[in-house]
Amino acid sequence: GSLAVGKLADLVVLEANPLDDIRNTTSIRWVMKNGELYEDETLTKIWPEREELPPLWGWEGGGPPR
């Protein structure tokens, strides 16, 4: 694959280099899926427009699917 203007990307941005230590593969900071960027811990979409993740089933305040 490649990265270029106009292409949609699926990638993971890490806070530490996995070549230094393989355990750094768990140091995820952002995830990009279909060209949309998400925060690692909250799954809040931060680009192209900020959008909070609604409560999911099993989370406090989230009910079962209807």
mmJSON file of the N, C-alpha and C atoms, coordinates in Angstrom:
{"data_MODEL":{"atom_site":{
"group_PDB":["ATOM","ATOM","ATOM","ATOM","ATOM","ATOM","ATOM","ATOM","ATOM","ATOM","ATOM","ATOM","ATOM","ATOM","ATOM","ATOM","ATOM","ATOM","ATOM","ATOM","ATOM","ATOM","ATOM","ATOM","ATOM","ATOM","ATOM","ATOM","ATOM","ATOM","ATOM","ATOM","ATOM","ATOM","ATOM","ATOM","ATOM","ATOM","ATOM","ATOM","ATOM","ATOM","ATOM","ATOM","ATOM","ATOM","ATOM","ATOM","ATOM","ATOM","ATOM","ATOM","ATOM","ATOM","ATOM","ATOM","ATOM","ATOM","ATOM","ATOM","ATOM","ATOM","ATOM","ATOM","ATOM","ATOM","ATOM","ATOM","ATOM","ATOM","ATOM","ATOM","ATOM","ATOM","ATOM","ATOM","ATOM","ATOM","ATOM","ATOM","ATOM","ATOM","ATOM","ATOM","ATOM","ATOM","ATOM","ATOM","ATOM","ATOM","ATOM","ATOM","ATOM","ATOM","ATOM","ATOM","ATOM","ATOM","ATOM","ATOM","ATOM","ATOM","ATOM","ATOM","ATOM","ATOM","ATOM","ATOM","ATOM","ATOM","ATOM","ATOM","ATOM","ATOM","ATOM","ATOM","ATOM","ATOM","ATOM","ATOM","ATOM","ATOM","ATOM","ATOM","ATOM","ATOM","ATOM","ATOM","ATOM","ATOM","ATOM","ATOM","ATOM","ATOM","ATOM","ATOM","ATOM","ATOM","ATOM","ATOM","ATOM","ATOM","ATOM","ATOM","ATOM","ATOM","ATOM","ATOM","ATOM","ATOM","ATOM","ATOM","ATOM","ATOM","ATOM","ATOM","ATOM","ATOM","ATOM","ATOM","ATOM","ATOM","ATOM","ATOM","ATOM","ATOM","ATOM","ATOM","ATOM","ATOM","ATOM","ATOM","ATOM","ATOM","ATOM","ATOM","ATOM","ATOM","ATOM","ATOM","ATOM","ATOM","ATOM","ATOM","ATOM","ATOM","ATOM","ATOM","ATOM","ATOM","ATOM","ATOM","ATOM","ATOM","ATOM","ATOM","ATOM","ATOM"],
"id":[1,2,3,4,5,6,7,8,9,10,11,12,13,14,15,16,17,18,19,20,21,22,23,24,25,26,27,28,29,30,31,32,33,34,35,36,37,38,39,40,41,42,43,44,45,46,47,48,49,50,51,52,53,54,55,56,57,58,59,60,61,62,63,64,65,66,67,68,69,70,71,72,73,74,75,76,77,78,79,80,81,82,83,84,85,86,87,88,89,90,91,92,93,94,95,96,97,98,99,100,101,102,103,104,105,106,107,108,109,110,111,112,113,114,115,116,117,118,119,120,121,122,123,124,125,126,127,128,129,130,131,132,133,134,135,136,137,138,139,140,141,142,143,144,145,146,147,148,149,150,151,152,153,154,155,156,157,158,159,160,161,162,163,164,165,166,167,168,169,170,171,172,173,174,175,176,177,178,179,180,181,182,183,184,185,186,187,188,189,190,191,192,193,194,195,196,197,198],
"type_symbol":["N","C","C","N","C","C","N","C","C","N","C","C","N","C","C","N","C","C","N","C","C","N","C","C","N","C","C","N","C","C","N","C","C","N","C","C","N","C","C","N","C","C","N","C","C","N","C","C","N","C","C","N","C","C","N","C","C","N","C","C","N","C","C","N","C","C","N","C","C","N","C","C","N","C","C","N","C","C","N","C","C","N","C","C","N","C","C","N","C","C","N","C","C","N","C","C","N","C","C","N","C","C","N","C","C","N","C","C","N","C","C","N","C","C","N","C","C","N","C","C","N","C","C","N","C","C","N","C","C","N","C","C","N","C","C","N","C","C","N","C","C","N","C","C","N","C","C","N","C","C","N","C","C","N","C","C","N","C","C","N","C","C","N","C","C","N","C","C","N","C","C","N","C","C","N","C","C","N","C","C","N","C","C","N","C","C","N","C","C","N","C","C","N","C","C","N","C","C"],
"label_atom_id":["N","CA","C","N","CA","C","N","CA","C","N","CA","C","N","CA","C","N","CA","C","N","CA","C","N","CA","C","N","CA","C","N","CA","C","N","CA","C","N","CA","C","N","CA","C","N","CA","C","N","CA","C","N","CA","C","N","CA","C","N","CA","C","N","CA","C","N","CA","C","N","CA","C","N","CA","C","N","CA","C","N","CA","C","N","CA","C","N","CA","C","N","CA","C","N","CA","C","N","CA","C","N","CA","C","N","CA","C","N","CA","C","N","CA","C","N","CA","C","N","CA","C","N","CA","C","N","CA","C","N","CA","C","N","CA","C","N","CA","C","N","CA","C","N","CA","C","N","CA","C","N","CA","C","N","CA","C","N","CA","C","N","CA","C","N","CA","C","N","CA","C","N","CA","C","N","CA","C","N","CA","C","N","CA","C","N","CA","C","N","CA","C","N","CA","C","N","CA","C","N","CA","C","N","CA","C","N","CA","C","N","CA","C","N","CA","C","N","CA","C","N","CA","C","N","CA","C","N","CA","C"],
"label_alt_id":[null,null,null,null,null,null,null,null,null,null,null,null,null,null,null,null,null,null,null,null,null,null,null,null,null,null,null,null,null,null,null,null,null,null,null,null,null,null,null,null,null,null,null,null,null,null,null,null,null,null,null,null,null,null,null,null,null,null,null,null,null,null,null,null,null,null,null,null,null,null,null,null,null,null,null,null,null,null,null,null,null,null,null,null,null,null,null,null,null,null,null,null,null,null,null,null,null,null,null,null,null,null,null,null,null,null,null,null,null,null,null,null,null,null,null,null,null,null,null,null,null,null,null,null,null,null,null,null,null,null,null,null,null,null,null,null,null,null,null,null,null,null,null,null,null,null,null,null,null,null,null,null,null,null,null,null,null,null,null,null,null,null,null,null,null,null,null,null,null,null,null,null,null,null,null,null,null,null,null,null,null,null,null,null,null,null,null,null,null,null,null,null,null,null,null,null,null,null],
"label_comp_id":["GLY","GLY","GLY","SER","SER","SER","LEU","LEU","LEU","ALA","ALA","ALA","VAL","VAL","VAL","GLY","GLY","GLY","LYS","LYS","LYS","LEU","LEU","LEU","ALA","ALA","ALA","ASP","ASP","ASP","LEU","LEU","LEU","VAL","VAL","VAL","VAL","VAL","VAL","LEU","LEU","LEU","GLU","GLU","GLU","ALA","ALA","ALA","ASN","ASN","ASN","PRO","PRO","PRO","LEU","LEU","LEU","ASP","ASP","ASP","ASP","ASP","ASP","ILE","ILE","ILE","ARG","ARG","ARG","ASN","ASN","ASN","THR","THR","THR","THR","THR","THR","SER","SER","SER","ILE","ILE","ILE","ARG","ARG","ARG","TRP","TRP","TRP","VAL","VAL","VAL","MET","MET","MET","LYS","LYS","LYS","ASN","ASN","ASN","GLY","GLY","GLY","GLU","GLU","GLU","LEU","LEU","LEU","TYR","TYR","TYR","GLU","GLU","GLU","ASP","ASP","ASP","GLU","GLU","GLU","THR","THR","THR","LEU","LEU","LEU","THR","THR","THR","LYS","LYS","LYS","ILE","ILE","ILE","TRP","TRP","TRP","PRO","PRO","PRO","GLU","GLU","GLU","ARG","ARG","ARG","GLU","GLU","GLU","GLU","GLU","GLU","LEU","LEU","LEU","PRO","PRO","PRO","PRO","PRO","PRO","LEU","LEU","LEU","TRP","TRP","TRP","GLY","GLY","GLY","TRP","TRP","TRP","GLU","GLU","GLU","GLY","GLY","GLY","GLY","GLY","GLY","GLY","GLY","GLY","PRO","PRO","PRO","PRO","PRO","PRO","ARG","ARG","ARG"],
"label_asym_id":["A","A","A","A","A","A","A","A","A","A","A","A","A","A","A","A","A","A","A","A","A","A","A","A","A","A","A","A","A","A","A","A","A","A","A","A","A","A","A","A","A","A","A","A","A","A","A","A","A","A","A","A","A","A","A","A","A","A","A","A","A","A","A","A","A","A","A","A","A","A","A","A","A","A","A","A","A","A","A","A","A","A","A","A","A","A","A","A","A","A","A","A","A","A","A","A","A","A","A","A","A","A","A","A","A","A","A","A","A","A","A","A","A","A","A","A","A","A","A","A","A","A","A","A","A","A","A","A","A","A","A","A","A","A","A","A","A","A","A","A","A","A","A","A","A","A","A","A","A","A","A","A","A","A","A","A","A","A","A","A","A","A","A","A","A","A","A","A","A","A","A","A","A","A","A","A","A","A","A","A","A","A","A","A","A","A","A","A","A","A","A","A","A","A","A","A","A","A"],
"label_entity_id":["1","1","1","1","1","1","1","1","1","1","1","1","1","1","1","1","1","1","1","1","1","1","1","1","1","1","1","1","1","1","1","1","1","1","1","1","1","1","1","1","1","1","1","1","1","1","1","1","1","1","1","1","1","1","1","1","1","1","1","1","1","1","1","1","1","1","1","1","1","1","1","1","1","1","1","1","1","1","1","1","1","1","1","1","1","1","1","1","1","1","1","1","1","1","1","1","1","1","1","1","1","1","1","1","1","1","1","1","1","1","1","1","1","1","1","1","1","1","1","1","1","1","1","1","1","1","1","1","1","1","1","1","1","1","1","1","1","1","1","1","1","1","1","1","1","1","1","1","1","1","1","1","1","1","1","1","1","1","1","1","1","1","1","1","1","1","1","1","1","1","1","1","1","1","1","1","1","1","1","1","1","1","1","1","1","1","1","1","1","1","1","1","1","1","1","1","1","1"],
"label_seq_id":[1,1,1,2,2,2,3,3,3,4,4,4,5,5,5,6,6,6,7,7,7,8,8,8,9,9,9,10,10,10,11,11,11,12,12,12,13,13,13,14,14,14,15,15,15,16,16,16,17,17,17,18,18,18,19,19,19,20,20,20,21,21,21,22,22,22,23,23,23,24,24,24,25,25,25,26,26,26,27,27,27,28,28,28,29,29,29,30,30,30,31,31,31,32,32,32,33,33,33,34,34,34,35,35,35,36,36,36,37,37,37,38,38,38,39,39,39,40,40,40,41,41,41,42,42,42,43,43,43,44,44,44,45,45,45,46,46,46,47,47,47,48,48,48,49,49,49,50,50,50,51,51,51,52,52,52,53,53,53,54,54,54,55,55,55,56,56,56,57,57,57,58,58,58,59,59,59,60,60,60,61,61,61,62,62,62,63,63,63,64,64,64,65,65,65,66,66,66],
"pdbx_PDB_ins_code":[null,null,null,null,null,null,null,null,null,null,null,null,null,null,null,null,null,null,null,null,null,null,null,null,null,null,null,null,null,null,null,null,null,null,null,null,null,null,null,null,null,null,null,null,null,null,null,null,null,null,null,null,null,null,null,null,null,null,null,null,null,null,null,null,null,null,null,null,null,null,null,null,null,null,null,null,null,null,null,null,null,null,null,null,null,null,null,null,null,null,null,null,null,null,null,null,null,null,null,null,null,null,null,null,null,null,null,null,null,null,null,null,null,null,null,null,null,null,null,null,null,null,null,null,null,null,null,null,null,null,null,null,null,null,null,null,null,null,null,null,null,null,null,null,null,null,null,null,null,null,null,null,null,null,null,null,null,null,null,null,null,null,null,null,null,null,null,null,null,null,null,null,null,null,null,null,null,null,null,null,null,null,null,null,null,null,null,null,null,null,null,null,null,null,null,null,null,null],
"Cartn_x":[0.818,0.0,0.866,0.183,0.879,-0.009,0.601,-0.121,0.022,-1.101,-1.069,-2.328,-2.253,-3.404,-4.554,-5.746,-6.932,-7.199,-6.238,-6.443,-6.944,-7.735,-8.171,-7.171,-6.862,-5.835,-6.386,-5.891,-6.094,-4.711,-4.474,-3.161,-3.27,-2.208,-2.11,-0.873,-1.017,0.104,0.491,1.747,2.251,3.008,3.067,3.834,5.288,5.603,6.976,7.329,8.601,9.091,9.079,8.318,8.289,9.6,10.453,11.751,12.688,12.426,13.212,12.785,11.467,10.919,9.565,9.387,8.142,6.913,7.097,5.962,5.44,6.201,5.736,4.588,4.285,3.137,1.827,1.855,0.645,0.541,1.487,1.479,0.723,-0.49,-1.303,-1.757,-1.626,-2.072,-3.285,-3.228,-4.342,-4.54,-5.773,-6.108,-6.803,-6.366,-7.043,-7.71,-9.018,-9.795,-10.618,-10.467,-11.173,-10.969,-9.762,-9.441,-9.95,-10.545,-11.025,-10.105,-9.716,-8.75,-9.471,-9.106,-9.737,-8.693,-9.084,-8.235,-8.213,-7.118,-6.953,-7.873,-7.938,-8.656,-10.156,-10.583,-12.004,-12.721,-11.972,-12.517,-13.312,-12.98,-13.57,-12.968,-13.84,-13.335,-12.851,-11.61,-11.061,-10.784,-10.912,-10.727,-11.499,-12.2,-12.211,-13.102,-14.074,-14.891,-14.94,-14.857,-14.881,-16.269,-16.293,-17.558,-17.315,-18.0,-17.861,-18.507,-17.926,-18.503,-19.679,-20.877,-22.019,-21.796,-22.447,-22.301,-22.714,-21.919,-22.197,-22.85,-23.514,-24.149,-23.115,-23.443,-22.524,-21.705,-21.628,-20.949,-21.94,-21.445,-22.325,-23.11,-24.424,-25.273,-25.66,-25.07,-25.414,-26.309,-27.381,-28.301,-28.126,-28.895,-28.821,-29.317,-28.865,-29.354,-30.858,-31.497,-32.961,-33.283],
"Cartn_y":[-1.178,0.0,1.247,2.365,3.648,4.708,5.796,6.957,8.066,8.686,9.794,10.629,11.889,12.771,12.143,12.138,11.602,10.142,9.44,8.043,7.961,6.942,6.678,5.721,5.948,5.15,4.413,3.225,2.478,2.296,2.926,2.806,3.034,2.686,2.863,3.71,4.735,5.581,5.198,4.823,4.395,5.528,5.483,6.471,6.065,4.805,4.324,3.406,3.288,2.525,1.019,0.228,-1.215,-1.904,-1.238,-1.817,-1.784,-0.854,-0.791,-1.877,-2.133,-3.127,-3.549,-4.838,-5.336,-4.987,-4.794,-4.424,-3.03,-2.243,-0.917,-0.983,-2.152,-2.288,-2.034,-2.027,-1.742,-0.272,0.556,1.981,2.789,2.363,2.994,4.382,5.357,6.727,7.091,6.814,7.105,5.941,5.837,4.846,5.592,5.328,5.907,4.777,4.935,3.944,4.681,4.265,4.912,6.417,6.874,8.292,9.097,8.454,9.155,8.809,9.822,9.646,9.561,8.539,8.283,8.277,8.781,8.666,7.218,6.802,5.406,4.975,5.709,5.244,5.483,6.578,6.931,6.573,6.298,6.077,7.274,8.45,9.687,10.009,10.261,10.66,12.101,12.354,13.705,14.374,13.613,14.212,13.411,13.959,15.36,16.237,15.652,16.405,15.627,16.348,15.702,15.11,13.857,13.175,12.164,12.379,11.475,10.13,9.062,7.738,7.622,7.27,7.123,5.918,5.919,4.774,3.481,2.449,1.156,0.236,-0.79,-1.753,-2.326,-2.381,-2.896,-1.802,-0.624,0.503,1.173,1.837,2.562,3.596,3.567,4.486,3.972,2.891,2.305,1.096,1.048,-0.074,-1.06,-2.135,-3.13,-2.559,-3.115,-2.652,-2.845,-1.962,-2.078,-2.398],
"Cartn_z":[0.0,0.0,0.0,-0.043,-0.033,0.602,1.033,1.536,0.519,0.186,-0.759,-0.578,-0.987,-0.918,-1.687,-1.073,-1.715,-1.411,-0.819,-0.454,0.978,1.284,2.646,3.284,4.554,5.206,6.416,6.648,7.874,8.473,9.63,10.252,11.744,12.446,13.895,14.167,15.021,15.41,16.833,17.003,18.305,18.978,20.319,21.077,21.233,21.0,21.176,20.009,19.739,18.592,18.885,18.128,18.359,17.97,17.207,16.884,18.091,19.015,20.249,21.236,21.286,22.203,21.647,21.401,20.793,21.636,22.952,23.806,23.482,22.756,22.357,21.351,20.829,19.924,20.658,21.983,22.759,23.143,22.712,23.058,22.001,21.705,20.651,21.104,20.224,20.506,19.665,18.378,17.479,16.522,16.021,15.004,13.872,12.644,11.488,10.723,10.493,9.751,8.708,7.468,6.356,6.336,6.675,6.618,7.794,8.815,10.008,11.178,11.955,13.037,14.376,15.182,16.471,17.576,18.785,19.965,20.422,21.018,21.395,22.529,23.623,24.803,24.738,24.123,24.131,22.835,21.786,20.444,19.939,20.494,20.005,18.65,17.668,16.348,16.474,16.09,16.225,14.883,13.794,12.472,11.448,10.51,10.109,10.997,11.716,12.667,13.965,15.091,16.404,16.649,17.105,17.394,18.51,19.645,20.778,20.455,20.967,20.815,21.769,21.294,22.204,23.12,24.302,25.206,24.51,24.712,24.113,25.134,24.655,25.533,26.482,27.75,28.76,29.426,28.826,29.463,30.402,31.415,32.318,31.521,31.625,30.877,29.507,29.056,27.757,27.96,27.241,27.368,26.25,26.291,25.222,23.894,22.797,21.488,21.383,20.682,20.509,19.087],
"occupancy":[1.0,1.0,1.0,1.0,1.0,1.0,1.0,1.0,1.0,1.0,1.0,1.0,1.0,1.0,1.0,1.0,1.0,1.0,1.0,1.0,1.0,1.0,1.0,1.0,1.0,1.0,1.0,1.0,1.0,1.0,1.0,1.0,1.0,1.0,1.0,1.0,1.0,1.0,1.0,1.0,1.0,1.0,1.0,1.0,1.0,1.0,1.0,1.0,1.0,1.0,1.0,1.0,1.0,1.0,1.0,1.0,1.0,1.0,1.0,1.0,1.0,1.0,1.0,1.0,1.0,1.0,1.0,1.0,1.0,1.0,1.0,1.0,1.0,1.0,1.0,1.0,1.0,1.0,1.0,1.0,1.0,1.0,1.0,1.0,1.0,1.0,1.0,1.0,1.0,1.0,1.0,1.0,1.0,1.0,1.0,1.0,1.0,1.0,1.0,1.0,1.0,1.0,1.0,1.0,1.0,1.0,1.0,1.0,1.0,1.0,1.0,1.0,1.0,1.0,1.0,1.0,1.0,1.0,1.0,1.0,1.0,1.0,1.0,1.0,1.0,1.0,1.0,1.0,1.0,1.0,1.0,1.0,1.0,1.0,1.0,1.0,1.0,1.0,1.0,1.0,1.0,1.0,1.0,1.0,1.0,1.0,1.0,1.0,1.0,1.0,1.0,1.0,1.0,1.0,1.0,1.0,1.0,1.0,1.0,1.0,1.0,1.0,1.0,1.0,1.0,1.0,1.0,1.0,1.0,1.0,1.0,1.0,1.0,1.0,1.0,1.0,1.0,1.0,1.0,1.0,1.0,1.0,1.0,1.0,1.0,1.0,1.0,1.0,1.0,1.0,1.0,1.0,1.0,1.0,1.0,1.0,1.0,1.0],
"B_iso_or_equiv":[0.0,0.0,0.0,0.0,0.0,0.0,0.0,0.0,0.0,0.0,0.0,0.0,0.0,0.0,0.0,0.0,0.0,0.0,0.0,0.0,0.0,0.0,0.0,0.0,0.0,0.0,0.0,0.0,0.0,0.0,0.0,0.0,0.0,0.0,0.0,0.0,0.0,0.0,0.0,0.0,0.0,0.0,0.0,0.0,0.0,0.0,0.0,0.0,0.0,0.0,0.0,0.0,0.0,0.0,0.0,0.0,0.0,0.0,0.0,0.0,0.0,0.0,0.0,0.0,0.0,0.0,0.0,0.0,0.0,0.0,0.0,0.0,0.0,0.0,0.0,0.0,0.0,0.0,0.0,0.0,0.0,0.0,0.0,0.0,0.0,0.0,0.0,0.0,0.0,0.0,0.0,0.0,0.0,0.0,0.0,0.0,0.0,0.0,0.0,0.0,0.0,0.0,0.0,0.0,0.0,0.0,0.0,0.0,0.0,0.0,0.0,0.0,0.0,0.0,0.0,0.0,0.0,0.0,0.0,0.0,0.0,0.0,0.0,0.0,0.0,0.0,0.0,0.0,0.0,0.0,0.0,0.0,0.0,0.0,0.0,0.0,0.0,0.0,0.0,0.0,0.0,0.0,0.0,0.0,0.0,0.0,0.0,0.0,0.0,0.0,0.0,0.0,0.0,0.0,0.0,0.0,0.0,0.0,0.0,0.0,0.0,0.0,0.0,0.0,0.0,0.0,0.0,0.0,0.0,0.0,0.0,0.0,0.0,0.0,0.0,0.0,0.0,0.0,0.0,0.0,0.0,0.0,0.0,0.0,0.0,0.0,0.0,0.0,0.0,0.0,0.0,0.0,0.0,0.0,0.0,0.0,0.0,0.0],
"pdbx_formal_charge":[null,null,null,null,null,null,null,null,null,null,null,null,null,null,null,null,null,null,null,null,null,null,null,null,null,null,null,null,null,null,null,null,null,null,null,null,null,null,null,null,null,null,null,null,null,null,null,null,null,null,null,null,null,null,null,null,null,null,null,null,null,null,null,null,null,null,null,null,null,null,null,null,null,null,null,null,null,null,null,null,null,null,null,null,null,null,null,null,null,null,null,null,null,null,null,null,null,null,null,null,null,null,null,null,null,null,null,null,null,null,null,null,null,null,null,null,null,null,null,null,null,null,null,null,null,null,null,null,null,null,null,null,null,null,null,null,null,null,null,null,null,null,null,null,null,null,null,null,null,null,null,null,null,null,null,null,null,null,null,null,null,null,null,null,null,null,null,null,null,null,null,null,null,null,null,null,null,null,null,null,null,null,null,null,null,null,null,null,null,null,null,null,null,null,null,null,null,null],
"auth_seq_id":[1,1,1,2,2,2,3,3,3,4,4,4,5,5,5,6,6,6,7,7,7,8,8,8,9,9,9,10,10,10,11,11,11,12,12,12,13,13,13,14,14,14,15,15,15,16,16,16,17,17,17,18,18,18,19,19,19,20,20,20,21,21,21,22,22,22,23,23,23,24,24,24,25,25,25,26,26,26,27,27,27,28,28,28,29,29,29,30,30,30,31,31,31,32,32,32,33,33,33,34,34,34,35,35,35,36,36,36,37,37,37,38,38,38,39,39,39,40,40,40,41,41,41,42,42,42,43,43,43,44,44,44,45,45,45,46,46,46,47,47,47,48,48,48,49,49,49,50,50,50,51,51,51,52,52,52,53,53,53,54,54,54,55,55,55,56,56,56,57,57,57,58,58,58,59,59,59,60,60,60,61,61,61,62,62,62,63,63,63,64,64,64,65,65,65,66,66,66],
"auth_comp_id":["GLY","GLY","GLY","SER","SER","SER","LEU","LEU","LEU","ALA","ALA","ALA","VAL","VAL","VAL","GLY","GLY","GLY","LYS","LYS","LYS","LEU","LEU","LEU","ALA","ALA","ALA","ASP","ASP","ASP","LEU","LEU","LEU","VAL","VAL","VAL","VAL","VAL","VAL","LEU","LEU","LEU","GLU","GLU","GLU","ALA","ALA","ALA","ASN","ASN","ASN","PRO","PRO","PRO","LEU","LEU","LEU","ASP","ASP","ASP","ASP","ASP","ASP","ILE","ILE","ILE","ARG","ARG","ARG","ASN","ASN","ASN","THR","THR","THR","THR","THR","THR","SER","SER","SER","ILE","ILE","ILE","ARG","ARG","ARG","TRP","TRP","TRP","VAL","VAL","VAL","MET","MET","MET","LYS","LYS","LYS","ASN","ASN","ASN","GLY","GLY","GLY","GLU","GLU","GLU","LEU","LEU","LEU","TYR","TYR","TYR","GLU","GLU","GLU","ASP","ASP","ASP","GLU","GLU","GLU","THR","THR","THR","LEU","LEU","LEU","THR","THR","THR","LYS","LYS","LYS","ILE","ILE","ILE","TRP","TRP","TRP","PRO","PRO","PRO","GLU","GLU","GLU","ARG","ARG","ARG","GLU","GLU","GLU","GLU","GLU","GLU","LEU","LEU","LEU","PRO","PRO","PRO","PRO","PRO","PRO","LEU","LEU","LEU","TRP","TRP","TRP","GLY","GLY","GLY","TRP","TRP","TRP","GLU","GLU","GLU","GLY","GLY","GLY","GLY","GLY","GLY","GLY","GLY","GLY","PRO","PRO","PRO","PRO","PRO","PRO","ARG","ARG","ARG"],
"auth_asym_id":["A","A","A","A","A","A","A","A","A","A","A","A","A","A","A","A","A","A","A","A","A","A","A","A","A","A","A","A","A","A","A","A","A","A","A","A","A","A","A","A","A","A","A","A","A","A","A","A","A","A","A","A","A","A","A","A","A","A","A","A","A","A","A","A","A","A","A","A","A","A","A","A","A","A","A","A","A","A","A","A","A","A","A","A","A","A","A","A","A","A","A","A","A","A","A","A","A","A","A","A","A","A","A","A","A","A","A","A","A","A","A","A","A","A","A","A","A","A","A","A","A","A","A","A","A","A","A","A","A","A","A","A","A","A","A","A","A","A","A","A","A","A","A","A","A","A","A","A","A","A","A","A","A","A","A","A","A","A","A","A","A","A","A","A","A","A","A","A","A","A","A","A","A","A","A","A","A","A","A","A","A","A","A","A","A","A","A","A","A","A","A","A","A","A","A","A","A","A"],
"auth_atom_id":["N","CA","C","N","CA","C","N","CA","C","N","CA","C","N","CA","C","N","CA","C","N","CA","C","N","CA","C","N","CA","C","N","CA","C","N","CA","C","N","CA","C","N","CA","C","N","CA","C","N","CA","C","N","CA","C","N","CA","C","N","CA","C","N","CA","C","N","CA","C","N","CA","C","N","CA","C","N","CA","C","N","CA","C","N","CA","C","N","CA","C","N","CA","C","N","CA","C","N","CA","C","N","CA","C","N","CA","C","N","CA","C","N","CA","C","N","CA","C","N","CA","C","N","CA","C","N","CA","C","N","CA","C","N","CA","C","N","CA","C","N","CA","C","N","CA","C","N","CA","C","N","CA","C","N","CA","C","N","CA","C","N","CA","C","N","CA","C","N","CA","C","N","CA","C","N","CA","C","N","CA","C","N","CA","C","N","CA","C","N","CA","C","N","CA","C","N","CA","C","N","CA","C","N","CA","C","N","CA","C","N","CA","C","N","CA","C","N","CA","C","N","CA","C","N","CA","C","N","CA","C"],
"pdbx_PDB_model_num":[1,1,1,1,1,1,1,1,1,1,1,1,1,1,1,1,1,1,1,1,1,1,1,1,1,1,1,1,1,1,1,1,1,1,1,1,1,1,1,1,1,1,1,1,1,1,1,1,1,1,1,1,1,1,1,1,1,1,1,1,1,1,1,1,1,1,1,1,1,1,1,1,1,1,1,1,1,1,1,1,1,1,1,1,1,1,1,1,1,1,1,1,1,1,1,1,1,1,1,1,1,1,1,1,1,1,1,1,1,1,1,1,1,1,1,1,1,1,1,1,1,1,1,1,1,1,1,1,1,1,1,1,1,1,1,1,1,1,1,1,1,1,1,1,1,1,1,1,1,1,1,1,1,1,1,1,1,1,1,1,1,1,1,1,1,1,1,1,1,1,1,1,1,1,1,1,1,1,1,1,1,1,1,1,1,1,1,1,1,1,1,1,1,1,1,1,1,1]
}}}
